[in-house]
Amino acid sequence: MGGLVLAVSGCATILSAPEEHSPRALASLQLTEQGRILLESGDPDNAISIFERAININPTNGQNYYYLSEAWLLKGNTIQAKEFNRLAEIHLEDDRGWMRRVFQQRERIEERSG
C-alpha cells in the first residue's frame, strides 16, 4: 500500500489546457486537488466521491479518471480500477507525462488482478 501512496503523491501535476480556464474547469481542478489529498491520506471512499463530482463538472479532465483508478485500486477493486484507467488513457492520450503514469498504473492493476 505504501507504493500506491508514493505513486499517487508523485502525480500532483495539474494540466494547463486552454479550456481549463473556464469556471467549470477551474472548479473541477479544485475538486481534483481535494480528492488527491484525500487519496494520499488513505481515504479512498471520500476521494471517490470528490473525483466523481469533478467529472460531473468537467468530464474531459483525464486526471480525475486516473485518480479514480488509484482510489479503486487502493480499495482492491481491480475491475473498477481498470475501467477508470481506460478512461484516463482516452482523456490523457496527448500528454506524454500522464500517459507514462497511466501505463504504470495499468501494470499495477494487472499485477493485482492476476
Chimera marker file (.cmm) of the C-alpha trace (Angstrom):
<marker_set name="trace">
<marker id="1" x="0.000" y="0.000" z="0.000" r="1" g="1" b="0" radius="0.5"/>
<marker id="2" x="2.933" y="2.343" z="0.628" r="1" g="1" b="0" radius="0.5"/>
<marker id="3" x="3.892" y="2.047" z="-3.035" r="1" g="1" b="0" radius="0.5"/>
<marker id="4" x="0.443" y="3.182" z="-4.051" r="1" g="1" b="0" radius="0.5"/>
<marker id="5" x="0.652" y="6.256" z="-1.874" r="1" g="1" b="0" radius="0.5"/>
<marker id="6" x="4.033" y="7.090" z="-3.400" r="1" g="1" b="0" radius="0.5"/>
<marker id="7" x="2.619" y="6.599" z="-6.864" r="1" g="1" b="0" radius="0.5"/>
<marker id="8" x="-0.259" y="8.931" z="-6.100" r="1" g="1" b="0" radius="0.5"/>
<marker id="9" x="1.788" y="11.590" z="-4.344" r="1" g="1" b="0" radius="0.5"/>
<marker id="10" x="4.102" y="11.975" z="-7.295" r="1" g="1" b="0" radius="0.5"/>
<marker id="11" x="1.226" y="12.877" z="-9.582" r="1" g="1" b="0" radius="0.5"/>
<marker id="12" x="0.154" y="16.271" z="-8.361" r="1" g="1" b="0" radius="0.5"/>
<marker id="13" x="0.842" y="17.996" z="-11.670" r="1" g="1" b="0" radius="0.5"/>
<marker id="14" x="-2.190" y="19.853" z="-12.954" r="1" g="1" b="0" radius="0.5"/>
<marker id="15" x="-2.747" y="20.154" z="-16.687" r="1" g="1" b="0" radius="0.5"/>
<marker id="16" x="-2.942" y="23.608" z="-18.205" r="1" g="1" b="0" radius="0.5"/>
<marker id="17" x="-5.037" y="23.385" z="-21.344" r="1" g="1" b="0" radius="0.5"/>
<marker id="18" x="-6.961" y="26.425" z="-22.671" r="1" g="1" b="0" radius="0.5"/>
<marker id="19" x="-10.393" y="25.020" z="-21.796" r="1" g="1" b="0" radius="0.5"/>
<marker id="20" x="-9.275" y="24.724" z="-18.198" r="1" g="1" b="0" radius="0.5"/>
<marker id="21" x="-9.624" y="28.478" z="-17.776" r="1" g="1" b="0" radius="0.5"/>
<marker id="22" x="-13.418" y="28.231" z="-17.657" r="1" g="1" b="0" radius="0.5"/>
<marker id="23" x="-15.080" y="28.450" z="-14.230" r="1" g="1" b="0" radius="0.5"/>
<marker id="24" x="-16.302" y="24.848" z="-14.568" r="1" g="1" b="0" radius="0.5"/>
<marker id="25" x="-12.830" y="23.572" z="-15.398" r="1" g="1" b="0" radius="0.5"/>
<marker id="26" x="-11.275" y="25.507" z="-12.530" r="1" g="1" b="0" radius="0.5"/>
<marker id="27" x="-13.894" y="24.166" z="-10.109" r="1" g="1" b="0" radius="0.5"/>
<marker id="28" x="-13.145" y="20.664" z="-11.354" r="1" g="1" b="0" radius="0.5"/>
<marker id="29" x="-9.415" y="21.175" z="-10.807" r="1" g="1" b="0" radius="0.5"/>
<marker id="30" x="-10.042" y="22.337" z="-7.243" r="1" g="1" b="0" radius="0.5"/>
<marker id="31" x="-12.004" y="19.159" z="-6.597" r="1" g="1" b="0" radius="0.5"/>
<marker id="32" x="-9.228" y="17.129" z="-8.226" r="1" g="1" b="0" radius="0.5"/>
<marker id="33" x="-6.754" y="18.557" z="-5.749" r="1" g="1" b="0" radius="0.5"/>
<marker id="34" x="-9.095" y="17.894" z="-2.801" r="1" g="1" b="0" radius="0.5"/>
<marker id="35" x="-9.592" y="14.311" z="-3.942" r="1" g="1" b="0" radius="0.5"/>
<marker id="36" x="-5.878" y="13.780" z="-4.455" r="1" g="1" b="0" radius="0.5"/>
<marker id="37" x="-5.192" y="14.930" z="-0.900" r="1" g="1" b="0" radius="0.5"/>
<marker id="38" x="-7.866" y="12.566" z="0.446" r="1" g="1" b="0" radius="0.5"/>
<marker id="39" x="-6.368" y="9.740" z="-1.570" r="1" g="1" b="0" radius="0.5"/>
<marker id="40" x="-2.878" y="10.461" z="-0.253" r="1" g="1" b="0" radius="0.5"/>
<marker id="41" x="-4.216" y="10.446" z="3.302" r="1" g="1" b="0" radius="0.5"/>
<marker id="42" x="-5.685" y="6.965" z="2.768" r="1" g="1" b="0" radius="0.5"/>
<marker id="43" x="-9.356" y="7.925" z="2.393" r="1" g="1" b="0" radius="0.5"/>
<marker id="44" x="-10.368" y="6.369" z="-0.943" r="1" g="1" b="0" radius="0.5"/>
<marker id="45" x="-14.113" y="6.433" z="-0.246" r="1" g="1" b="0" radius="0.5"/>
<marker id="46" x="-14.303" y="10.202" z="0.167" r="1" g="1" b="0" radius="0.5"/>
<marker id="47" x="-11.780" y="10.683" z="-2.640" r="1" g="1" b="0" radius="0.5"/>
<marker id="48" x="-14.021" y="8.692" z="-5.000" r="1" g="1" b="0" radius="0.5"/>
<marker id="49" x="-16.952" y="10.930" z="-4.161" r="1" g="1" b="0" radius="0.5"/>
<marker id="50" x="-14.892" y="14.069" z="-4.852" r="1" g="1" b="0" radius="0.5"/>
<marker id="51" x="-13.479" y="12.742" z="-8.146" r="1" g="1" b="0" radius="0.5"/>
<marker id="52" x="-16.973" y="11.785" z="-9.314" r="1" g="1" b="0" radius="0.5"/>
<marker id="53" x="-18.164" y="15.336" z="-8.598" r="1" g="1" b="0" radius="0.5"/>
<marker id="54" x="-15.178" y="16.714" z="-10.519" r="1" g="1" b="0" radius="0.5"/>
<marker id="55" x="-16.028" y="14.519" z="-13.513" r="1" g="1" b="0" radius="0.5"/>
<marker id="56" x="-19.634" y="15.687" z="-13.431" r="1" g="1" b="0" radius="0.5"/>
<marker id="57" x="-18.383" y="19.273" z="-13.672" r="1" g="1" b="0" radius="0.5"/>
<marker id="58" x="-15.714" y="18.635" z="-16.322" r="1" g="1" b="0" radius="0.5"/>
<marker id="59" x="-15.770" y="15.151" z="-17.860" r="1" g="1" b="0" radius="0.5"/>
<marker id="60" x="-12.760" y="15.854" z="-20.107" r="1" g="1" b="0" radius="0.5"/>
<marker id="61" x="-10.223" y="16.145" z="-17.258" r="1" g="1" b="0" radius="0.5"/>
<marker id="62" x="-8.446" y="12.816" z="-17.516" r="1" g="1" b="0" radius="0.5"/>
<marker id="63" x="-6.655" y="13.285" z="-14.214" r="1" g="1" b="0" radius="0.5"/>
<marker id="64" x="-9.884" y="12.539" z="-12.383" r="1" g="1" b="0" radius="0.5"/>
<marker id="65" x="-10.192" y="9.180" z="-14.133" r="1" g="1" b="0" radius="0.5"/>
<marker id="66" x="-6.580" y="8.405" z="-13.276" r="1" g="1" b="0" radius="0.5"/>
<marker id="67" x="-7.111" y="9.230" z="-9.617" r="1" g="1" b="0" radius="0.5"/>
<marker id="68" x="-10.407" y="7.318" z="-9.528" r="1" g="1" b="0" radius="0.5"/>
<marker id="69" x="-8.498" y="4.331" z="-10.788" r="1" g="1" b="0" radius="0.5"/>
<marker id="70" x="-5.961" y="4.828" z="-7.983" r="1" g="1" b="0" radius="0.5"/>
<marker id="71" x="-8.746" y="5.022" z="-5.413" r="1" g="1" b="0" radius="0.5"/>
<marker id="72" x="-10.390" y="1.834" z="-6.631" r="1" g="1" b="0" radius="0.5"/>
<marker id="73" x="-7.026" y="0.112" z="-6.719" r="1" g="1" b="0" radius="0.5"/>
<marker id="74" x="-6.433" y="1.189" z="-3.126" r="1" g="1" b="0" radius="0.5"/>
<marker id="75" x="-9.795" y="-0.378" z="-2.228" r="1" g="1" b="0" radius="0.5"/>
<marker id="76" x="-8.769" y="-3.594" z="-4.014" r="1" g="1" b="0" radius="0.5"/>
<marker id="77" x="-11.371" y="-3.318" z="-6.784" r="1" g="1" b="0" radius="0.5"/>
<marker id="78" x="-9.304" y="-4.011" z="-9.888" r="1" g="1" b="0" radius="0.5"/>
<marker id="79" x="-12.341" y="-4.153" z="-12.183" r="1" g="1" b="0" radius="0.5"/>
<marker id="80" x="-13.275" y="-0.548" z="-11.419" r="1" g="1" b="0" radius="0.5"/>
<marker id="81" x="-9.609" y="0.478" z="-11.424" r="1" g="1" b="0" radius="0.5"/>
<marker id="82" x="-9.165" y="-0.990" z="-14.900" r="1" g="1" b="0" radius="0.5"/>
<marker id="83" x="-12.211" y="0.837" z="-16.277" r="1" g="1" b="0" radius="0.5"/>
<marker id="84" x="-11.121" y="4.228" z="-14.941" r="1" g="1" b="0" radius="0.5"/>
<marker id="85" x="-7.579" y="3.592" z="-16.169" r="1" g="1" b="0" radius="0.5"/>
<marker id="86" x="-9.036" y="3.012" z="-19.644" r="1" g="1" b="0" radius="0.5"/>
<marker id="87" x="-10.923" y="6.316" z="-19.442" r="1" g="1" b="0" radius="0.5"/>
<marker id="88" x="-7.806" y="8.107" z="-18.203" r="1" g="1" b="0" radius="0.5"/>
<marker id="89" x="-5.936" y="6.835" z="-21.239" r="1" g="1" b="0" radius="0.5"/>
<marker id="90" x="-8.610" y="8.214" z="-23.566" r="1" g="1" b="0" radius="0.5"/>
<marker id="91" x="-8.589" y="11.657" z="-21.968" r="1" g="1" b="0" radius="0.5"/>
<marker id="92" x="-4.846" y="11.942" z="-21.386" r="1" g="1" b="0" radius="0.5"/>
<marker id="93" x="-3.592" y="10.475" z="-24.658" r="1" g="1" b="0" radius="0.5"/>
<marker id="94" x="-1.994" y="13.765" z="-25.758" r="1" g="1" b="0" radius="0.5"/>
<marker id="95" x="0.064" y="14.187" z="-22.587" r="1" g="1" b="0" radius="0.5"/>
<marker id="96" x="3.185" y="12.016" z="-22.573" r="1" g="1" b="0" radius="0.5"/>
<marker id="97" x="3.895" y="12.506" z="-18.872" r="1" g="1" b="0" radius="0.5"/>
<marker id="98" x="0.428" y="11.471" z="-17.802" r="1" g="1" b="0" radius="0.5"/>
<marker id="99" x="0.383" y="8.593" z="-20.285" r="1" g="1" b="0" radius="0.5"/>
<marker id="100" x="3.516" y="7.203" z="-18.648" r="1" g="1" b="0" radius="0.5"/>
<marker id="101" x="1.649" y="7.273" z="-15.325" r="1" g="1" b="0" radius="0.5"/>
<marker id="102" x="-1.431" y="5.690" z="-16.904" r="1" g="1" b="0" radius="0.5"/>
<marker id="103" x="0.652" y="2.806" z="-18.312" r="1" g="1" b="0" radius="0.5"/>
<marker id="104" x="2.435" y="2.291" z="-14.983" r="1" g="1" b="0" radius="0.5"/>
<marker id="105" x="-0.936" y="2.264" z="-13.274" r="1" g="1" b="0" radius="0.5"/>
<marker id="106" x="-2.220" y="-0.316" z="-15.759" r="1" g="1" b="0" radius="0.5"/>
<marker id="107" x="0.739" y="-2.543" z="-14.939" r="1" g="1" b="0" radius="0.5"/>
<marker id="108" x="-0.044" y="-2.326" z="-11.225" r="1" g="1" b="0" radius="0.5"/>
<marker id="109" x="-3.694" y="-3.151" z="-11.917" r="1" g="1" b="0" radius="0.5"/>
<marker id="110" x="-2.730" y="-6.179" z="-13.983" r="1" g="1" b="0" radius="0.5"/>
<marker id="111" x="-0.325" y="-7.385" z="-11.287" r="1" g="1" b="0" radius="0.5"/>
<marker id="112" x="-3.067" y="-7.237" z="-8.673" r="1" g="1" b="0" radius="0.5"/>
<marker id="113" x="-5.821" y="-8.733" z="-10.801" r="1" g="1" b="0" radius="0.5"/>
<marker id="114" x="-3.928" y="-11.567" z="-11.965" r="1" g="1" b="0" radius="0.5"/>
<link id1="1" id2="2" r="1" g="1" b="0" radius="0.2"/>
<link id1="2" id2="3" r="1" g="1" b="0" radius="0.2"/>
<link id1="3" id2="4" r="1" g="1" b="0" radius="0.2"/>
<link id1="4" id2="5" r="1" g="1" b="0" radius="0.2"/>
<link id1="5" id2="6" r="1" g="1" b="0" radius="0.2"/>
<link id1="6" id2="7" r="1" g="1" b="0" radius="0.2"/>
<link id1="7" id2="8" r="1" g="1" b="0" radius="0.2"/>
<link id1="8" id2="9" r="1" g="1" b="0" radius="0.2"/>
<link id1="9" id2="10" r="1" g="1" b="0" radius="0.2"/>
<link id1="10" id2="11" r="1" g="1" b="0" radius="0.2"/>
<link id1="11" id2="12" r="1" g="1" b="0" radius="0.2"/>
<link id1="12" id2="13" r="1" g="1" b="0" radius="0.2"/>
<link id1="13" id2="14" r="1" g="1" b="0" radius="0.2"/>
<link id1="14" id2="15" r="1" g="1" b="0" radius="0.2"/>
<link id1="15" id2="16" r="1" g="1" b="0" radius="0.2"/>
<link id1="16" id2="17" r="1" g="1" b="0" radius="0.2"/>
<link id1="17" id2="18" r="1" g="1" b="0" radius="0.2"/>
<link id1="18" id2="19" r="1" g="1" b="0" radius="0.2"/>
<link id1="19" id2="20" r="1" g="1" b="0" radius="0.2"/>
<link id1="20" id2="21" r="1" g="1" b="0" radius="0.2"/>
<link id1="21" id2="22" r="1" g="1" b="0" radius="0.2"/>
<link id1="22" id2="23" r="1" g="1" b="0" radius="0.2"/>
<link id1="23" id2="24" r="1" g="1" b="0" radius="0.2"/>
<link id1="24" id2="25" r="1" g="1" b="0" radius="0.2"/>
<link id1="25" id2="26" r="1" g="1" b="0" radius="0.2"/>
<link id1="26" id2="27" r="1" g="1" b="0" radius="0.2"/>
<link id1="27" id2="28" r="1" g="1" b="0" radius="0.2"/>
<link id1="28" id2="29" r="1" g="1" b="0" radius="0.2"/>
<link id1="29" id2="30" r="1" g="1" b="0" radius="0.2"/>
<link id1="30" id2="31" r="1" g="1" b="0" radius="0.2"/>
<link id1="31" id2="32" r="1" g="1" b="0" radius="0.2"/>
<link id1="32" id2="33" r="1" g="1" b="0" radius="0.2"/>
<link id1="33" id2="34" r="1" g="1" b="0" radius="0.2"/>
<link id1="34" id2="35" r="1" g="1" b="0" radius="0.2"/>
<link id1="35" id2="36" r="1" g="1" b="0" radius="0.2"/>
<link id1="36" id2="37" r="1" g="1" b="0" radius="0.2"/>
<link id1="37" id2="38" r="1" g="1" b="0" radius="0.2"/>
<link id1="38" id2="39" r="1" g="1" b="0" radius="0.2"/>
<link id1="39" id2="40" r="1" g="1" b="0" radius="0.2"/>
<link id1="40" id2="41" r="1" g="1" b="0" radius="0.2"/>
<link id1="41" id2="42" r="1" g="1" b="0" radius="0.2"/>
<link id1="42" id2="43" r="1" g="1" b="0" radius="0.2"/>
<link id1="43" id2="44" r="1" g="1" b="0" radius="0.2"/>
<link id1="44" id2="45" r="1" g="1" b="0" radius="0.2"/>
<link id1="45" id2="46" r="1" g="1" b="0" radius="0.2"/>
<link id1="46" id2="47" r="1" g="1" b="0" radius="0.2"/>
<link id1="47" id2="48" r="1" g="1" b="0" radius="0.2"/>
<link id1="48" id2="49" r="1" g="1" b="0" radius="0.2"/>
<link id1="49" id2="50" r="1" g="1" b="0" radius="0.2"/>
<link id1="50" id2="51" r="1" g="1" b="0" radius="0.2"/>
<link id1="51" id2="52" r="1" g="1" b="0" radius="0.2"/>
<link id1="52" id2="53" r="1" g="1" b="0" radius="0.2"/>
<link id1="53" id2="54" r="1" g="1" b="0" radius="0.2"/>
<link id1="54" id2="55" r="1" g="1" b="0" radius="0.2"/>
<link id1="55" id2="56" r="1" g="1" b="0" radius="0.2"/>
<link id1="56" id2="57" r="1" g="1" b="0" radius="0.2"/>
<link id1="57" id2="58" r="1" g="1" b="0" radius="0.2"/>
<link id1="58" id2="59" r="1" g="1" b="0" radius="0.2"/>
<link id1="59" id2="60" r="1" g="1" b="0" radius="0.2"/>
<link id1="60" id2="61" r="1" g="1" b="0" radius="0.2"/>
<link id1="61" id2="62" r="1" g="1" b="0" radius="0.2"/>
<link id1="62" id2="63" r="1" g="1" b="0" radius="0.2"/>
<link id1="63" id2="64" r="1" g="1" b="0" radius="0.2"/>
<link id1="64" id2="65" r="1" g="1" b="0" radius="0.2"/>
<link id1="65" id2="66" r="1" g="1" b="0" radius="0.2"/>
<link id1="66" id2="67" r="1" g="1" b="0" radius="0.2"/>
<link id1="67" id2="68" r="1" g="1" b="0" radius="0.2"/>
<link id1="68" id2="69" r="1" g="1" b="0" radius="0.2"/>
<link id1="69" id2="70" r="1" g="1" b="0" radius="0.2"/>
<link id1="70" id2="71" r="1" g="1" b="0" radius="0.2"/>
<link id1="71" id2="72" r="1" g="1" b="0" radius="0.2"/>
<link id1="72" id2="73" r="1" g="1" b="0" radius="0.2"/>
<link id1="73" id2="74" r="1" g="1" b="0" radius="0.2"/>
<link id1="74" id2="75" r="1" g="1" b="0" radius="0.2"/>
<link id1="75" id2="76" r="1" g="1" b="0" radius="0.2"/>
<link id1="76" id2="77" r="1" g="1" b="0" radius="0.2"/>
<link id1="77" id2="78" r="1" g="1" b="0" radius="0.2"/>
<link id1="78" id2="79" r="1" g="1" b="0" radius="0.2"/>
<link id1="79" id2="80" r="1" g="1" b="0" radius="0.2"/>
<link id1="80" id2="81" r="1" g="1" b="0" radius="0.2"/>
<link id1="81" id2="82" r="1" g="1" b="0" radius="0.2"/>
<link id1="82" id2="83" r="1" g="1" b="0" radius="0.2"/>
<link id1="83" id2="84" r="1" g="1" b="0" radius="0.2"/>
<link id1="84" id2="85" r="1" g="1" b="0" radius="0.2"/>
<link id1="85" id2="86" r="1" g="1" b="0" radius="0.2"/>
<link id1="86" id2="87" r="1" g="1" b="0" radius="0.2"/>
<link id1="87" id2="88" r="1" g="1" b="0" radius="0.2"/>
<link id1="88" id2="89" r="1" g="1" b="0" radius="0.2"/>
<link id1="89" id2="90" r="1" g="1" b="0" radius="0.2"/>
<link id1="90" id2="91" r="1" g="1" b="0" radius="0.2"/>
<link id1="91" id2="92" r="1" g="1" b="0" radius="0.2"/>
<link id1="92" id2="93" r="1" g="1" b="0" radius="0.2"/>
<link id1="93" id2="94" r="1" g="1" b="0" radius="0.2"/>
<link id1="94" id2="95" r="1" g="1" b="0" radius="0.2"/>
<link id1="95" id2="96" r="1" g="1" b="0" radius="0.2"/>
<link id1="96" id2="97" r="1" g="1" b="0" radius="0.2"/>
<link id1="97" id2="98" r="1" g="1" b="0" radius="0.2"/>
<link id1="98" id2="99" r="1" g="1" b="0" radius="0.2"/>
<link id1="99" id2="100" r="1" g="1" b="0" radius="0.2"/>
<link id1="100" id2="101" r="1" g="1" b="0" radius="0.2"/>
<link id1="101" id2="102" r="1" g="1" b="0" radius="0.2"/>
<link id1="102" id2="103" r="1" g="1" b="0" radius="0.2"/>
<link id1="103" id2="104" r="1" g="1" b="0" radius="0.2"/>
<link id1="104" id2="105" r="1" g="1" b="0" radius="0.2"/>
<link id1="105" id2="106" r="1" g="1" b="0" radius="0.2"/>
<link id1="106" id2="107" r="1" g="1" b="0" radius="0.2"/>
<link id1="107" id2="108" r="1" g="1" b="0" radius="0.2"/>
<link id1="108" id2="109" r="1" g="1" b="0" radius="0.2"/>
<link id1="109" id2="110" r="1" g="1" b="0" radius="0.2"/>
<link id1="110" id2="111" r="1" g="1" b="0" radius="0.2"/>
<link id1="111" id2="112" r="1" g="1" b="0" radius="0.2"/>
<link id1="112" id2="113" r="1" g="1" b="0" radius="0.2"/>
<link id1="113" id2="114" r="1" g="1" b="0" radius="0.2"/>
</marker_set>
